[in-house]
Amino acid sequence: MLFFADVNEFEEELHNEIEKIIIMENLPEKWTYPAIQPKLMEEVGRRLWNRNL
């Protein structure tokens, strides 16, 4: 299952299993699940591209 969110703000304190939040200009080189996450990002790009046409 793939979810997409347009995040406008974060809470000051992190909750649950989140260790830290890093905002980056580019995608990371090392993925937690390298066989899956790049494919999910491709799908997000495809859906956003189709939505803007």
mmCIF entry with sequence, helices, sheets and N, C-alpha, C, O atoms, coordinates in Angstrom:
data_MODEL
# 
_entry.id   MODEL 
# 
_entity.id                         1 
_entity.type                       polymer 
_entity.pdbx_number_of_molecules   1 
# 
_entity_poly.entity_id                      1 
_entity_poly.type                           'polypeptide(L)' 
_entity_poly.nstd_linkage                   no 
_entity_poly.nstd_monomer                   no 
_entity_poly.pdbx_seq_one_letter_code       MLFFADVNEFEEELHNEIEKIIIMENLPEKWTYPAIQPKLMEEVGRRLWNRNL 
_entity_poly.pdbx_seq_one_letter_code_can   MLFFADVNEFEEELHNEIEKIIIMENLPEKWTYPAIQPKLMEEVGRRLWNRNL 
_entity_poly.pdbx_strand_id                 A 
# 
loop_
_entity_poly_seq.entity_id 
_entity_poly_seq.num 
_entity_poly_seq.mon_id 
_entity_poly_seq.hetero 
1 1  MET n 
1 2  LEU n 
1 3  PHE n 
1 4  PHE n 
1 5  ALA n 
1 6  ASP n 
1 7  VAL n 
1 8  ASN n 
1 9  GLU n 
1 10 PHE n 
1 11 GLU n 
1 12 GLU n 
1 13 GLU n 
1 14 LEU n 
1 15 HIS n 
1 16 ASN n 
1 17 GLU n 
1 18 ILE n 
1 19 GLU n 
1 20 LYS n 
1 21 ILE n 
1 22 ILE n 
1 23 ILE n 
1 24 MET n 
1 25 GLU n 
1 26 ASN n 
1 27 LEU n 
1 28 PRO n 
1 29 GLU n 
1 30 LYS n 
1 31 TRP n 
1 32 THR n 
1 33 TYR n 
1 34 PRO n 
1 35 ALA n 
1 36 ILE n 
1 37 GLN n 
1 38 PRO n 
1 39 LYS n 
1 40 LEU n 
1 41 MET n 
1 42 GLU n 
1 43 GLU n 
1 44 VAL n 
1 45 GLY n 
1 46 ARG n 
1 47 ARG n 
1 48 LEU n 
1 49 TRP n 
1 50 ASN n 
1 51 ARG n 
1 52 ASN n 
1 53 LEU n 
# 
_struct_asym.id          A 
_struct_asym.entity_id   1 
# 
_struct_conf.conf_type_id            HELX_P 
_struct_conf.id                      HELX_P1 
_struct_conf.pdbx_PDB_helix_id       AA1 
_struct_conf.beg_label_comp_id       GLN 
_struct_conf.beg_label_asym_id       A 
_struct_conf.beg_label_seq_id        37 
_struct_conf.pdbx_beg_PDB_ins_code   ? 
_struct_conf.end_label_comp_id       ASN 
_struct_conf.end_label_asym_id       A 
_struct_conf.end_label_seq_id        52 
_struct_conf.pdbx_end_PDB_ins_code   ? 
_struct_conf.beg_auth_comp_id        GLN 
_struct_conf.beg_auth_asym_id        A 
_struct_conf.beg_auth_seq_id         37 
_struct_conf.end_auth_comp_id        ASN 
_struct_conf.end_auth_asym_id        A 
_struct_conf.end_auth_seq_id         52 
_struct_conf.pdbx_PDB_helix_class    1 
_struct_conf.details                 ? 
_struct_conf.pdbx_PDB_helix_length   16 
# 
_struct_conf_type.id          HELX_P 
_struct_conf_type.criteria    ? 
_struct_conf_type.reference   ? 
# 
loop_
_atom_site.group_PDB 
_atom_site.id 
_atom_site.type_symbol 
_atom_site.label_atom_id 
_atom_site.label_alt_id 
_atom_site.label_comp_id 
_atom_site.label_asym_id 
_atom_site.label_entity_id 
_atom_site.label_seq_id 
_atom_site.pdbx_PDB_ins_code 
_atom_site.Cartn_x 
_atom_site.Cartn_y 
_atom_site.Cartn_z 
_atom_site.occupancy 
_atom_site.B_iso_or_equiv 
_atom_site.pdbx_formal_charge 
_atom_site.auth_seq_id 
_atom_site.auth_comp_id 
_atom_site.auth_asym_id 
_atom_site.auth_atom_id 
_atom_site.pdbx_PDB_model_num 
ATOM 1   N N  . MET A 1 1  ? 0.846  -1.159 0.000   1.00 0.00 ? 1  MET A N  1 
ATOM 2   C CA . MET A 1 1  ? 0.000  0.000  0.000   1.00 0.00 ? 1  MET A CA 1 
ATOM 3   C C  . MET A 1 1  ? 0.904  1.239  0.000   1.00 0.00 ? 1  MET A C  1 
ATOM 4   O O  . MET A 1 1  ? 1.898  1.288  0.724   1.00 0.00 ? 1  MET A O  1 
ATOM 5   N N  . LEU A 1 2  ? 0.558  2.218  -0.800  1.00 0.00 ? 2  LEU A N  1 
ATOM 6   C CA . LEU A 1 2  ? 1.355  3.430  -0.935  1.00 0.00 ? 2  LEU A CA 1 
ATOM 7   C C  . LEU A 1 2  ? 0.493  4.620  -0.553  1.00 0.00 ? 2  LEU A C  1 
ATOM 8   O O  . LEU A 1 2  ? -0.623 4.769  -1.051  1.00 0.00 ? 2  LEU A O  1 
ATOM 9   N N  . PHE A 1 3  ? 1.007  5.469  0.332   1.00 0.00 ? 3  PHE A N  1 
ATOM 10  C CA . PHE A 1 3  ? 0.298  6.668  0.751   1.00 0.00 ? 3  PHE A CA 1 
ATOM 11  C C  . PHE A 1 3  ? 1.131  7.882  0.393   1.00 0.00 ? 3  PHE A C  1 
ATOM 12  O O  . PHE A 1 3  ? 2.360  7.829  0.422   1.00 0.00 ? 3  PHE A O  1 
ATOM 13  N N  . PHE A 1 4  ? 0.464  8.975  0.056   1.00 0.00 ? 4  PHE A N  1 
ATOM 14  C CA . PHE A 1 4  ? 1.118  10.233 -0.265  1.00 0.00 ? 4  PHE A CA 1 
ATOM 15  C C  . PHE A 1 4  ? 0.481  11.315 0.595   1.00 0.00 ? 4  PHE A C  1 
ATOM 16  O O  . PHE A 1 4  ? -0.738 11.335 0.767   1.00 0.00 ? 4  PHE A O  1 
ATOM 17  N N  . ALA A 1 5  ? 1.298  12.216 1.139   1.00 0.00 ? 5  ALA A N  1 
ATOM 18  C CA . ALA A 1 5  ? 0.765  13.296 1.969   1.00 0.00 ? 5  ALA A CA 1 
ATOM 19  C C  . ALA A 1 5  ? 1.456  14.603 1.612   1.00 0.00 ? 5  ALA A C  1 
ATOM 20  O O  . ALA A 1 5  ? 2.651  14.629 1.317   1.00 0.00 ? 5  ALA A O  1 
ATOM 21  N N  . ASP A 1 6  ? 0.702  15.665 1.642   1.00 0.00 ? 6  ASP A N  1 
ATOM 22  C CA . ASP A 1 6  ? 1.247  17.005 1.478   1.00 0.00 ? 6  ASP A CA 1 
ATOM 23  C C  . ASP A 1 6  ? 1.378  17.573 2.883   1.00 0.00 ? 6  ASP A C  1 
ATOM 24  O O  . ASP A 1 6  ? 0.405  18.078 3.441   1.00 0.00 ? 6  ASP A O  1 
ATOM 25  N N  . VAL A 1 7  ? 2.566  17.494 3.455   1.00 0.00 ? 7  VAL A N  1 
ATOM 26  C CA . VAL A 1 7  ? 2.804  17.870 4.854   1.00 0.00 ? 7  VAL A CA 1 
ATOM 27  C C  . VAL A 1 7  ? 3.117  19.359 4.918   1.00 0.00 ? 7  VAL A C  1 
ATOM 28  O O  . VAL A 1 7  ? 3.994  19.846 4.205   1.00 0.00 ? 7  VAL A O  1 
ATOM 29  N N  . ASN A 1 8  ? 2.402  20.077 5.769   1.00 0.00 ? 8  ASN A N  1 
ATOM 30  C CA . ASN A 1 8  ? 2.599  21.514 5.927   1.00 0.00 ? 8  ASN A CA 1 
ATOM 31  C C  . ASN A 1 8  ? 3.383  21.875 7.177   1.00 0.00 ? 8  ASN A C  1 
ATOM 32  O O  . ASN A 1 8  ? 4.052  22.908 7.214   1.00 0.00 ? 8  ASN A O  1 
ATOM 33  N N  . GLU A 1 9  ? 3.306  21.036 8.201   1.00 0.00 ? 9  GLU A N  1 
ATOM 34  C CA . GLU A 1 9  ? 4.048  21.308 9.428   1.00 0.00 ? 9  GLU A CA 1 
ATOM 35  C C  . GLU A 1 9  ? 4.249  20.013 10.211  1.00 0.00 ? 9  GLU A C  1 
ATOM 36  O O  . GLU A 1 9  ? 3.530  19.032 10.021  1.00 0.00 ? 9  GLU A O  1 
ATOM 37  N N  . PHE A 1 10 ? 5.253  20.036 11.103  1.00 0.00 ? 10 PHE A N  1 
ATOM 38  C CA . PHE A 1 10 ? 5.549  18.903 11.972  1.00 0.00 ? 10 PHE A CA 1 
ATOM 39  C C  . PHE A 1 10 ? 5.362  19.330 13.420  1.00 0.00 ? 10 PHE A C  1 
ATOM 40  O O  . PHE A 1 10 ? 5.478  20.511 13.746  1.00 0.00 ? 10 PHE A O  1 
ATOM 41  N N  . GLU A 1 11 ? 5.072  18.369 14.282  1.00 0.00 ? 11 GLU A N  1 
ATOM 42  C CA . GLU A 1 11 ? 5.018  18.653 15.711  1.00 0.00 ? 11 GLU A CA 1 
ATOM 43  C C  . GLU A 1 11 ? 6.423  18.821 16.243  1.00 0.00 ? 11 GLU A C  1 
ATOM 44  O O  . GLU A 1 11 ? 7.381  18.332 15.646  1.00 0.00 ? 11 GLU A O  1 
ATOM 45  N N  . GLU A 1 12 ? 6.548  19.503 17.352  1.00 0.00 ? 12 GLU A N  1 
ATOM 46  C CA . GLU A 1 12 ? 7.865  19.716 17.968  1.00 0.00 ? 12 GLU A CA 1 
ATOM 47  C C  . GLU A 1 12 ? 8.470  18.400 18.469  1.00 0.00 ? 12 GLU A C  1 
ATOM 48  O O  . GLU A 1 12 ? 9.672  18.171 18.336  1.00 0.00 ? 12 GLU A O  1 
ATOM 49  N N  . GLU A 1 13 ? 7.632  17.546 19.041  1.00 0.00 ? 13 GLU A N  1 
ATOM 50  C CA . GLU A 1 13 ? 8.093  16.296 19.637  1.00 0.00 ? 13 GLU A CA 1 
ATOM 51  C C  . GLU A 1 13 ? 7.739  15.116 18.735  1.00 0.00 ? 13 GLU A C  1 
ATOM 52  O O  . GLU A 1 13 ? 6.622  15.029 18.226  1.00 0.00 ? 13 GLU A O  1 
ATOM 53  N N  . LEU A 1 14 ? 8.700  14.207 18.539  1.00 0.00 ? 14 LEU A N  1 
ATOM 54  C CA . LEU A 1 14 ? 8.447  13.016 17.723  1.00 0.00 ? 14 LEU A CA 1 
ATOM 55  C C  . LEU A 1 14 ? 7.738  11.954 18.552  1.00 0.00 ? 14 LEU A C  1 
ATOM 56  O O  . LEU A 1 14 ? 7.922  11.873 19.766  1.00 0.00 ? 14 LEU A O  1 
ATOM 57  N N  . HIS A 1 15 ? 6.927  11.142 17.884  1.00 0.00 ? 15 HIS A N  1 
ATOM 58  C CA . HIS A 1 15 ? 6.140  10.118 18.576  1.00 0.00 ? 15 HIS A CA 1 
ATOM 59  C C  . HIS A 1 15 ? 6.404  8.743  17.974  1.00 0.00 ? 15 HIS A C  1 
ATOM 60  O O  . HIS A 1 15 ? 6.912  8.631  16.859  1.00 0.00 ? 15 HIS A O  1 
ATOM 61  N N  . ASN A 1 16 ? 6.063  7.723  18.705  1.00 0.00 ? 16 ASN A N  1 
ATOM 62  C CA . ASN A 1 16 ? 6.086  6.334  18.255  1.00 0.00 ? 16 ASN A CA 1 
ATOM 63  C C  . ASN A 1 16 ? 7.467  5.896  17.776  1.00 0.00 ? 16 ASN A C  1 
ATOM 64  O O  . ASN A 1 16 ? 8.445  6.055  18.507  1.00 0.00 ? 16 ASN A O  1 
ATOM 65  N N  . GLU A 1 17 ? 7.569  5.353  16.576  1.00 0.00 ? 17 GLU A N  1 
ATOM 66  C CA . GLU A 1 17 ? 8.809  4.748  16.100  1.00 0.00 ? 17 GLU A CA 1 
ATOM 67  C C  . GLU A 1 17 ? 9.686  5.694  15.294  1.00 0.00 ? 17 GLU A C  1 
ATOM 68  O O  . GLU A 1 17 ? 10.712 5.264  14.767  1.00 0.00 ? 17 GLU A O  1 
ATOM 69  N N  . ILE A 1 18 ? 9.325  6.950  15.183  1.00 0.00 ? 18 ILE A N  1 
ATOM 70  C CA . ILE A 1 18 ? 10.108 7.900  14.389  1.00 0.00 ? 18 ILE A CA 1 
ATOM 71  C C  . ILE A 1 18 ? 11.300 8.376  15.208  1.00 0.00 ? 18 ILE A C  1 
ATOM 72  O O  . ILE A 1 18 ? 11.138 8.962  16.279  1.00 0.00 ? 18 ILE A O  1 
ATOM 73  N N  . GLU A 1 19 ? 12.502 8.116  14.691  1.00 0.00 ? 19 GLU A N  1 
ATOM 74  C CA . GLU A 1 19 ? 13.712 8.548  15.390  1.00 0.00 ? 19 GLU A CA 1 
ATOM 75  C C  . GLU A 1 19 ? 14.011 10.009 15.102  1.00 0.00 ? 19 GLU A C  1 
ATOM 76  O O  . GLU A 1 19 ? 14.315 10.781 16.011  1.00 0.00 ? 19 GLU A O  1 
ATOM 77  N N  . LYS A 1 20 ? 13.921 10.388 13.809  1.00 0.00 ? 20 LYS A N  1 
ATOM 78  C CA . LYS A 1 20 ? 14.180 11.772 13.422  1.00 0.00 ? 20 LYS A CA 1 
ATOM 79  C C  . LYS A 1 20 ? 13.566 12.021 12.051  1.00 0.00 ? 20 LYS A C  1 
ATOM 80  O O  . LYS A 1 20 ? 13.267 11.088 11.306  1.00 0.00 ? 20 LYS A O  1 
ATOM 81  N N  . ILE A 1 21 ? 13.387 13.281 11.738  1.00 0.00 ? 21 ILE A N  1 
ATOM 82  C CA . ILE A 1 21 ? 12.858 13.690 10.447  1.00 0.00 ? 21 ILE A CA 1 
ATOM 83  C C  . ILE A 1 21 ? 13.946 14.477 9.738   1.00 0.00 ? 21 ILE A C  1 
ATOM 84  O O  . ILE A 1 21 ? 14.505 15.421 10.296  1.00 0.00 ? 21 ILE A O  1 
ATOM 85  N N  . ILE A 1 22 ? 14.244 14.085 8.505   1.00 0.00 ? 22 ILE A N  1 
ATOM 86  C CA . ILE A 1 22 ? 15.252 14.760 7.701   1.00 0.00 ? 22 ILE A CA 1 
ATOM 87  C C  . ILE A 1 22 ? 14.583 15.218 6.409   1.00 0.00 ? 22 ILE A C  1 
ATOM 88  O O  . ILE A 1 22 ? 14.009 14.409 5.680   1.00 0.00 ? 22 ILE A O  1 
ATOM 89  N N  . ILE A 1 23 ? 14.657 16.512 6.130   1.00 0.00 ? 23 ILE A N  1 
ATOM 90  C CA . ILE A 1 23 ? 14.104 17.051 4.890   1.00 0.00 ? 23 ILE A CA 1 
ATOM 91  C C  . ILE A 1 23 ? 15.263 17.232 3.919   1.00 0.00 ? 23 ILE A C  1 
ATOM 92  O O  . ILE A 1 23 ? 16.232 17.932 4.214   1.00 0.00 ? 23 ILE A O  1 
ATOM 93  N N  . MET A 1 24 ? 15.152 16.587 2.747   1.00 0.00 ? 24 MET A N  1 
ATOM 94  C CA . MET A 1 24 ? 16.248 16.559 1.782   1.00 0.00 ? 24 MET A CA 1 
ATOM 95  C C  . MET A 1 24 ? 15.784 17.075 0.429   1.00 0.00 ? 24 MET A C  1 
ATOM 96  O O  . MET A 1 24 ? 14.604 16.970 0.094   1.00 0.00 ? 24 MET A O  1 
ATOM 97  N N  . GLU A 1 25 ? 16.693 17.626 -0.340  1.00 0.00 ? 25 GLU A N  1 
ATOM 98  C CA . GLU A 1 25 ? 16.403 18.070 -1.704  1.00 0.00 ? 25 GLU A CA 1 
ATOM 99  C C  . GLU A 1 25 ? 16.347 16.882 -2.670  1.00 0.00 ? 25 GLU A C  1 
ATOM 100 O O  . GLU A 1 25 ? 15.581 16.898 -3.634  1.00 0.00 ? 25 GLU A O  1 
ATOM 101 N N  . ASN A 1 26 ? 17.158 15.857 -2.407  1.00 0.00 ? 26 ASN A N  1 
ATOM 102 C CA . ASN A 1 26 ? 17.249 14.679 -3.280  1.00 0.00 ? 26 ASN A CA 1 
ATOM 103 C C  . ASN A 1 26 ? 16.899 13.428 -2.498  1.00 0.00 ? 26 ASN A C  1 
ATOM 104 O O  . ASN A 1 26 ? 16.906 13.427 -1.267  1.00 0.00 ? 26 ASN A O  1 
ATOM 105 N N  . LEU A 1 27 ? 16.593 12.366 -3.222  1.00 0.00 ? 27 LEU A N  1 
ATOM 106 C CA . LEU A 1 27 ? 16.301 11.091 -2.575  1.00 0.00 ? 27 LEU A CA 1 
ATOM 107 C C  . LEU A 1 27 ? 17.562 10.517 -1.946  1.00 0.00 ? 27 LEU A C  1 
ATOM 108 O O  . LEU A 1 27 ? 18.661 10.779 -2.436  1.00 0.00 ? 27 LEU A O  1 
ATOM 109 N N  . PRO A 1 28 ? 17.432 9.742  -0.875  1.00 0.00 ? 28 PRO A N  1 
ATOM 110 C CA . PRO A 1 28 ? 18.608 9.150  -0.234  1.00 0.00 ? 28 PRO A CA 1 
ATOM 111 C C  . PRO A 1 28 ? 19.269 8.091  -1.118  1.00 0.00 ? 28 PRO A C  1 
ATOM 112 O O  . PRO A 1 28 ? 18.622 7.498  -1.981  1.00 0.00 ? 28 PRO A O  1 
ATOM 113 N N  . GLU A 1 29 ? 20.553 7.863  -0.893  1.00 0.00 ? 29 GLU A N  1 
ATOM 114 C CA . GLU A 1 29 ? 21.266 6.818  -1.631  1.00 0.00 ? 29 GLU A CA 1 
ATOM 115 C C  . GLU A 1 29 ? 21.069 5.455  -0.986  1.00 0.00 ? 29 GLU A C  1 
ATOM 116 O O  . GLU A 1 29 ? 21.013 4.441  -1.681  1.00 0.00 ? 29 GLU A O  1 
ATOM 117 N N  . LYS A 1 30 ? 20.963 5.425  0.335   1.00 0.00 ? 30 LYS A N  1 
ATOM 118 C CA . LYS A 1 30 ? 20.768 4.161  1.064   1.00 0.00 ? 30 LYS A CA 1 
ATOM 119 C C  . LYS A 1 30 ? 19.321 4.087  1.547   1.00 0.00 ? 30 LYS A C  1 
ATOM 120 O O  . LYS A 1 30 ? 18.861 4.946  2.300   1.00 0.00 ? 30 LYS A O  1 
ATOM 121 N N  . TRP A 1 31 ? 18.614 3.052  1.104   1.00 0.00 ? 31 TRP A N  1 
ATOM 122 C CA . TRP A 1 31 ? 17.217 2.845  1.472   1.00 0.00 ? 31 TRP A CA 1 
ATOM 123 C C  . TRP A 1 31 ? 17.113 1.750  2.523   1.00 0.00 ? 31 TRP A C  1 
ATOM 124 O O  . TRP A 1 31 ? 17.959 0.858  2.579   1.00 0.00 ? 31 TRP A O  1 
ATOM 125 N N  . THR A 1 32 ? 16.091 1.813  3.346   1.00 0.00 ? 32 THR A N  1 
ATOM 126 C CA . THR A 1 32 ? 15.823 0.735  4.304   1.00 0.00 ? 32 THR A CA 1 
ATOM 127 C C  . THR A 1 32 ? 15.425 -0.532 3.556   1.00 0.00 ? 32 THR A C  1 
ATOM 128 O O  . THR A 1 32 ? 15.850 -1.633 3.909   1.00 0.00 ? 32 THR A O  1 
ATOM 129 N N  . TYR A 1 33 ? 14.607 -0.367 2.521   1.00 0.00 ? 33 TYR A N  1 
ATOM 130 C CA . TYR A 1 33 ? 14.147 -1.482 1.693   1.00 0.00 ? 33 TYR A CA 1 
ATOM 131 C C  . TYR A 1 33 ? 14.483 -1.162 0.229   1.00 0.00 ? 33 TYR A C  1 
ATOM 132 O O  . TYR A 1 33 ? 13.609 -0.720 -0.516  1.00 0.00 ? 33 TYR A O  1 
ATOM 133 N N  . PRO A 1 34 ? 15.730 -1.378 -0.188  1.00 0.00 ? 34 PRO A N  1 
ATOM 134 C CA . PRO A 1 34 ? 16.172 -0.944 -1.516  1.00 0.00 ? 34 PRO A CA 1 
ATOM 135 C C  . PRO A 1 34 ? 15.474 -1.633 -2.694  1.00 0.00 ? 34 PRO A C  1 
ATOM 136 O O  . PRO A 1 34 ? 15.499 -1.106 -3.806  1.00 0.00 ? 34 PRO A O  1 
ATOM 137 N N  . ALA A 1 35 ? 14.867 -2.773 -2.480  1.00 0.00 ? 35 ALA A N  1 
ATOM 138 C CA . ALA A 1 35 ? 14.167 -3.448 -3.577  1.00 0.00 ? 35 ALA A CA 1 
ATOM 139 C C  . ALA A 1 35 ? 12.765 -2.880 -3.791  1.00 0.00 ? 35 ALA A C  1 
ATOM 140 O O  . ALA A 1 35 ? 12.158 -3.100 -4.839  1.00 0.00 ? 35 ALA A O  1 
ATOM 141 N N  . ILE A 1 36 ? 12.249 -2.149 -2.797  1.00 0.00 ? 36 ILE A N  1 
ATOM 142 C CA . ILE A 1 36 ? 10.871 -1.670 -2.849  1.00 0.00 ? 36 ILE A CA 1 
ATOM 143 C C  . ILE A 1 36 ? 10.769 -0.155 -2.946  1.00 0.00 ? 36 ILE A C  1 
ATOM 144 O O  . ILE A 1 36 ? 10.049 0.355  -3.805  1.00 0.00 ? 36 ILE A O  1 
ATOM 145 N N  . GLN A 1 37 ? 11.467 0.572  -2.093  1.00 0.00 ? 37 GLN A N  1 
ATOM 146 C CA . GLN A 1 37 ? 11.277 2.016  -1.973  1.00 0.00 ? 37 GLN A CA 1 
ATOM 147 C C  . GLN A 1 37 ? 11.534 2.796  -3.266  1.00 0.00 ? 37 GLN A C  1 
ATOM 148 O O  . GLN A 1 37 ? 10.755 3.700  -3.566  1.00 0.00 ? 37 GLN A O  1 
ATOM 149 N N  . PRO A 1 38 ? 12.569 2.505  -4.043  1.00 0.00 ? 38 PRO A N  1 
ATOM 150 C CA . PRO A 1 38 ? 12.738 3.242  -5.308  1.00 0.00 ? 38 PRO A CA 1 
ATOM 151 C C  . PRO A 1 38 ? 11.559 3.042  -6.257  1.00 0.00 ? 38 PRO A C  1 
ATOM 152 O O  . PRO A 1 38 ? 11.185 3.967  -6.978  1.00 0.00 ? 38 PRO A O  1 
ATOM 153 N N  . LYS A 1 39 ? 10.975 1.857  -6.265  1.00 0.00 ? 39 LYS A N  1 
ATOM 154 C CA . LYS A 1 39 ? 9.814  1.593  -7.125  1.00 0.00 ? 39 LYS A CA 1 
ATOM 155 C C  . LYS A 1 39 ? 8.596  2.383  -6.646  1.00 0.00 ? 39 LYS A C  1 
ATOM 156 O O  . LYS A 1 39 ? 7.810  2.869  -7.458  1.00 0.00 ? 39 LYS A O  1 
ATOM 157 N N  . LEU A 1 40 ? 8.442  2.508  -5.332  1.00 0.00 ? 40 LEU A N  1 
ATOM 158 C CA . LEU A 1 40 ? 7.351  3.306  -4.800  1.00 0.00 ? 40 LEU A CA 1 
ATOM 159 C C  . LEU A 1 40 ? 7.520  4.775  -5.180  1.00 0.00 ? 40 LEU A C  1 
ATOM 160 O O  . LEU A 1 40 ? 6.540  5.440  -5.518  1.00 0.00 ? 40 LEU A O  1 
ATOM 161 N N  . MET A 1 41 ? 8.746  5.289  -5.129  1.00 0.00 ? 41 MET A N  1 
ATOM 162 C CA . MET A 1 41 ? 8.999  6.679  -5.509  1.00 0.00 ? 41 MET A CA 1 
ATOM 163 C C  . MET A 1 41 ? 8.726  6.899  -6.995  1.00 0.00 ? 41 MET A C  1 
ATOM 164 O O  . MET A 1 41 ? 8.220  7.954  -7.379  1.00 0.00 ? 41 MET A O  1 
ATOM 165 N N  . GLU A 1 42 ? 9.051  5.923  -7.830  1.00 0.00 ? 42 GLU A N  1 
ATOM 166 C CA . GLU A 1 42 ? 8.722  6.016  -9.259  1.00 0.00 ? 42 GLU A CA 1 
ATOM 167 C C  . GLU A 1 42 ? 7.214  6.111  -9.454  1.00 0.00 ? 42 GLU A C  1 
ATOM 168 O O  . GLU A 1 42 ? 6.739  6.890  -10.280 1.00 0.00 ? 42 GLU A O  1 
ATOM 169 N N  . GLU A 1 43 ? 6.474  5.330  -8.703  1.00 0.00 ? 43 GLU A N  1 
ATOM 170 C CA . GLU A 1 43 ? 5.010  5.352  -8.813  1.00 0.00 ? 43 GLU A CA 1 
ATOM 171 C C  . GLU A 1 43 ? 4.453  6.698  -8.358  1.00 0.00 ? 43 GLU A C  1 
ATOM 172 O O  . GLU A 1 43 ? 3.538  7.227  -8.990  1.00 0.00 ? 43 GLU A O  1 
ATOM 173 N N  . VAL A 1 44 ? 4.978  7.253  -7.291  1.00 0.00 ? 44 VAL A N  1 
ATOM 174 C CA . VAL A 1 44 ? 4.549  8.578  -6.842  1.00 0.00 ? 44 VAL A CA 1 
ATOM 175 C C  . VAL A 1 44 ? 4.800  9.604  -7.945  1.00 0.00 ? 44 VAL A C  1 
ATOM 176 O O  . VAL A 1 44 ? 3.923  10.414 -8.250  1.00 0.00 ? 44 VAL A O  1 
ATOM 177 N N  . GLY A 1 45 ? 5.984  9.576  -8.542  1.00 0.00 ? 45 GLY A N  1 
ATOM 178 C CA . GLY A 1 45 ? 6.300  10.503 -9.625  1.00 0.00 ? 45 GLY A CA 1 
ATOM 179 C C  . GLY A 1 45 ? 5.357  10.346 -10.798 1.00 0.00 ? 45 GLY A C  1 
ATOM 180 O O  . GLY A 1 45 ? 4.906  11.337 -11.371 1.00 0.00 ? 45 GLY A O  1 
ATOM 181 N N  . ARG A 1 46 ? 5.057  9.117  -11.160 1.00 0.00 ? 46 ARG A N  1 
ATOM 182 C CA . ARG A 1 46 ? 4.146  8.858  -12.275 1.00 0.00 ? 46 ARG A CA 1 
ATOM 183 C C  . ARG A 1 46 ? 2.755  9.412  -11.984 1.00 0.00 ? 46 ARG A C  1 
ATOM 184 O O  . ARG A 1 46 ? 2.141  10.045 -12.843 1.00 0.00 ? 46 ARG A O  1 
ATOM 185 N N  . ARG A 1 47 ? 2.264  9.174  -10.774 1.00 0.00 ? 47 ARG A N  1 
ATOM 186 C CA . ARG A 1 47 ? 0.921  9.646  -10.421 1.00 0.00 ? 47 ARG A CA 1 
ATOM 187 C C  . ARG A 1 47 ? 0.859  11.162 -10.330 1.00 0.00 ? 47 ARG A C  1 
ATOM 188 O O  . ARG A 1 47 ? -0.127 11.766 -10.753 1.00 0.00 ? 47 ARG A O  1 
ATOM 189 N N  . LEU A 1 48 ? 1.892  11.782 -9.788  1.00 0.00 ? 48 LEU A N  1 
ATOM 190 C CA . LEU A 1 48 ? 1.908  13.249 -9.721  1.00 0.00 ? 48 LEU A CA 1 
ATOM 191 C C  . LEU A 1 48 ? 1.997  13.835 -11.125 1.00 0.00 ? 48 LEU A C  1 
ATOM 192 O O  . LEU A 1 48 ? 1.343  14.838 -11.413 1.00 0.00 ? 48 LEU A O  1 
ATOM 193 N N  . TRP A 1 49 ? 2.788  13.234 -11.998 1.00 0.00 ? 49 TRP A N  1 
ATOM 194 C CA . TRP A 1 49 ? 2.911  13.711 -13.377 1.00 0.00 ? 49 TRP A CA 1 
ATOM 195 C C  . TRP A 1 49 ? 1.548  13.640 -14.086 1.00 0.00 ? 49 TRP A C  1 
ATOM 196 O O  . TRP A 1 49 ? 1.136  14.589 -14.754 1.00 0.00 ? 49 TRP A O  1 
ATOM 197 N N  . ASN A 1 50 ? 0.863  12.511 -13.930 1.00 0.00 ? 50 ASN A N  1 
ATOM 198 C CA . ASN A 1 50 ? -0.445 12.337 -14.574 1.00 0.00 ? 50 ASN A CA 1 
ATOM 199 C C  . ASN A 1 50 ? -1.486 13.303 -14.008 1.00 0.00 ? 50 ASN A C  1 
ATOM 200 O O  . ASN A 1 50 ? -2.376 13.742 -14.735 1.00 0.00 ? 50 ASN A O  1 
ATOM 201 N N  . ARG A 1 51 ? -1.387 13.630 -12.752 1.00 0.00 ? 51 ARG A N  1 
ATOM 202 C CA . ARG A 1 51 ? -2.336 14.537 -12.104 1.00 0.00 ? 51 ARG A CA 1 
ATOM 203 C C  . ARG A 1 51 ? -2.178 15.963 -12.606 1.00 0.00 ? 51 ARG A C  1 
ATOM 204 O O  . ARG A 1 51 ? -3.147 16.719 -12.656 1.00 0.00 ? 51 ARG A O  1 
ATOM 205 N N  . ASN A 1 52 ? -0.954 16.332 -12.979 1.00 0.00 ? 52 ASN A N  1 
ATOM 206 C CA . ASN A 1 52 ? -0.677 17.711 -13.413 1.00 0.00 ? 52 ASN A CA 1 
ATOM 207 C C  . ASN A 1 52 ? -0.924 17.925 -14.901 1.00 0.00 ? 52 ASN A C  1 
ATOM 208 O O  . ASN A 1 52 ? -0.847 19.062 -15.367 1.00 0.00 ? 52 ASN A O  1 
ATOM 209 N N  . LEU A 1 53 ? -1.218 16.874 -15.662 1.00 0.00 ? 53 LEU A N  1 
ATOM 210 C CA . LEU A 1 53 ? -1.441 17.042 -17.099 1.00 0.00 ? 53 LEU A CA 1 
ATOM 211 C C  . LEU A 1 53 ? -2.763 17.686 -17.416 1.00 0.00 ? 53 LEU A C  1 
ATOM 212 O O  . LEU A 1 53 ? -3.086 17.891 -18.586 1.00 0.00 ? 53 LEU A O  1 
# 
